[in-house]
Structure formats: C-alpha cells, structure tokens
C-alpha cells in the first residue's frame, strides 16, 4: 500500500492534467486535502491482539507418516503384483500325470493365491481334522450329560439318597506340584 501511495503522489500532477483535459471542470487544488500529499501507512493501528489457534503439528506429522507408510506398502506390493501378472501369469488347466498327486496349493489359479495357500493358510486336511476334533469333543460332552441325566432320573425314581453327585474341581488344585513337599511326602 505504501508503494501505491508513493506512485499516486508521483503521478498526481499528470493525473491532474489529464483530468483537466477530460473533465470540463478542472480539479481545484483546494479539493486535495493535506494528508493526501504524504504516504500514509495504515497497518499499525488497531488493537494489539494475537489470535491463538491450535497447533497443526501433530496432524501434519500424522498425515506425513500415513502417506509414508501407505506408500511404503503400496509401491512394493504394486510392483510385486505387476511382476506376477506380467511375467508369471495365471496357471492353466492341464492333465494330471499318472501317479502324481497334486498338492493343495496347486489348485489355485493366481500365483499370489498359490503362495498364500502354500505358506499362510492351513491345509484343508488340517482344518478338517480340527473340525472333526471339535465335533468329537462335543459328542463326548453330550454322552456324559446324557449319562448324568440318567443317573439323576434313577435317583429320583428310586427316591434314593444322593449317593452320587458331581462337584466340578480345577485339576491344578489337586495335582501335587512339588512346591510344598515335606520330607514325609518323599
């Protein structure tokens, strides 16, 4: 603003002359006020306030770290996927040779899926055995619950005293761990 006000002062005689030529009524010198002859700086006035705003430092650091780590993962994975798709390609269906049993990962089409099936995922046989074990344990529990129900029904029918009962016990409290052994226990 200071620069413009200085330019205005330097050009003011020429502007006055042009205005006199354009306008029918010439500009009178009395129309120019005394403060218009000097450069005026208006930026110093006003209240002395400093606006306090929350810092953006942590947000900017978070964005920088997010971009860095996303690109740290995206660029190598993108290059790996590009390499697999261009140079290795998808598997093609072919006849199985005589006497050869394919591995479970050889049934997948894409090389990345094959790698995950081979090194990361469980084999279908292992997951099947785990599921069968869960079913076996549940079957055993059902058998024991049925036997317990029968015993309670027999005691109720014969109006027998409670000679049979079951109190669940933690086996860790029963086992002798050898920590509190006395010489007589040996």
N, C-alpha and C positions, 0 to 999 in steps of 0.2 A: 504494500500500500504506500510505503514511503517513496518507492520508485515512481509510482504513478503520479503521486502528488508533485514530485520534482519535475517530471515530464510536463505536467499540466502547467507549471509555472513557466517553464521554458517556452512552451508553445503558446502561452496565453496572448502575447502581442499578435501573433499570426492569426490566432483564432479570432481575436477581436476584429482584426482587419477583414477576415472572411465573413464574419457575422455582420459586419457593417456593410459589406458589399451585397450580401444575400438579403438581409433584412432592410426594410425601409427605414426603420427606426434604429439608429446606431446605439450601441451599448454605452451607457454612461459610466464613467469611472466611479461615480458615487454608488453605482449598483454593486460594485465589488467591495466586499467587507474586508476589514484589515486582517482578519485571521485567515482569509483565503490566499494571502500573499506568502504565507510561510508553510513549510512542510509540517504537517500535524501527525503525530503518532498516537493512535487511539488504543493500542493494545495493552497499555499499562494500567488502565483504570479498572474498577470493579473490585469485588470482594476477594480477599486472599483465601481461596478455598482450594483444597486438594481432594479430588474425588478418590475415595478408596474403593477399589474393586478387588474381588477375589483373584488370587493368583491362578494363572492357567499353566503353571509349570508342570504340575503332576499330570494334567490332562494331555499336554503336549508330549510329555515323556511316554505316557501310556500309548498314545497314537503312534509315536515313533517305534516303540517296542513291538506293538501289534503289527505294524507294517513290516518290520524287520523279520519277525519270526514267521509271519504268514509267508513272506517271500522266501524265507529260508527253507520252508517246507514245500511251497508250491513249485518253485523253479526246479529243484531236483526231481520231484515226483512227476512233474510235467515232462521233463526230459526223459525219464525212465519209461513213462507210458508211451511217449513218442517213439523211443527206440524200440520198445516191444512191438508196437503196432506196425512200424515200418520194416524192421529187419527180421523179426521173428515171425510175426503174423499169427493168425489163428490156426489151430490144429484142424487137419482134415480127416474125415472119416475113412478108415481103411480096414481091410480084413485082418482079423487077429491070426497070427501064425499058429500052426499046430503045436500044441503042448505049452503054449505061453499063456500065463495068467496075468492079465493087466493089473497094475497097481490102482489103488482107488483114485489117485490124483490124475491118472491118465484119461479119465472120462470127461474132464473139463476141457472146454474149447480154447479159452484165452490163456496165454502163458502166465499172466499175473494170478488168475484164479487157480491155475495149477500149482503155482508156487505157494499160495496161501493154503491150499488143500494139503500140500505135502508137509509144510513146516509149521503152520499155525493151527489149523483146525484139527479136531480129533478125527480119527478114522471112524467110518460108520460101524465097524465091528466093535470098537471100544465103546462108543456111545450106546450101541445096542446092548452090550454086556452090562453097562452101568444101569440102564433102564430095567433090564431083567433082574438085576440085584435088588433094585428098589421094589419091584413087584414081589420078589421072593420075601423080602423083609416084611412088607405089608401083609402078605399071605400068612406068614408065621404069627404076626401080631393078631390077625383075625382068628387064627386057630386057638391061640392062648385066651383071647377074650371069650370065645365060644366055650372053651373048657371051664373057665372061671364062672360063666353064666350057668353052665350045667351044675357045677358044684354048689352054687348058691341056691339053685332051684331044688336040688336034692335035700340040702339042709332045711329049706323052707317046708318041703313036703313032709319030711320025717320029724319036723319040729325038734331037730337035734340042736344041741348046744353048738356054739360057734367054735368047733374044734379046728376049723380051717379058716385061716384069714391071711391076708397078704398086706404087708406094710412095705411100701417102696423104700429102698435103702440105697444110699450112694455107696458104691463099692470102694471108693477111695477111703472112706472112713473105716472100712472093715479090714482092708489089707494091712499087713504089718510091713511098714516100710523100713524098719530097722533103725529109725531115728531115736526111739525111746526104749531101746533094748536094755534090759538089765542082765547081769551075769547069769541069773537063773533061767533066762529065756534061751540061752545057748545050749 
